[in-house]
Amino acid sequence: MSAEARKAVVASYVEAFNAGDWPTLRRLFASNATIRGVLGWGNIDEVAMPVWKELHDGLQMKLAIDGLVADGEAVAARFTETGAFVGPFRGLAGLEPTGKSYELVAMEWFEFEDGLIARRWGARDSAAQRRMVTEG
């Protein structure tokens, strides 16, 4: 798989996530894909998909690609993440939705096997997000 093809898969991941198209998003990952993020790690079906659905629904999270770099079987991505706290999200447990919006930089690292995402790491400034959706 070429570097451009791997970057296209990451772009498809963003498109599917933003649309809440969970079947398409799932098809981009290997059956045993491991996902690591701010809230922990685990397999895609039992850990990641439920969190991603909460991000999409409770925080109206959207990603915009700012940059993609491919190296070997990996792709690094820098995103602008935007959203608004409109519903339940486990990362803001115990807080009532405020409707307030946020914008921050997020970074993700994807490793591929056989044309599918096999491992994904995500990093974002959750403390800044919490401040933006709960203060002033």
Secondary structure as GFF3:
##gff-version 3
##sequence-region A 1 136
A	DSSP	alpha_helix	3	19	.	.	.	ID=ss1
A	DSSP	alpha_helix	22	27	.	.	.	ID=ss2
A	DSSP	beta_strand	29	37	.	.	.	ID=ss3
A	DSSP	beta_strand	40	43	.	.	.	ID=ss4
A	DSSP	pi_helix	44	48	.	.	.	ID=ss5
A	DSSP	alpha_helix	49	58	.	.	.	ID=ss6
A	DSSP	beta_strand	62	71	.	.	.	ID=ss7
A	DSSP	beta_strand	74	84	.	.	.	ID=ss8
A	DSSP	three_ten_helix	90	92	.	.	.	ID=ss9
A	DSSP	beta_strand	101	113	.	.	.	ID=ss10
A	DSSP	beta_strand	116	124	.	.	.	ID=ss11
A	DSSP	alpha_helix	126	134	.	.	.	ID=ss12
###
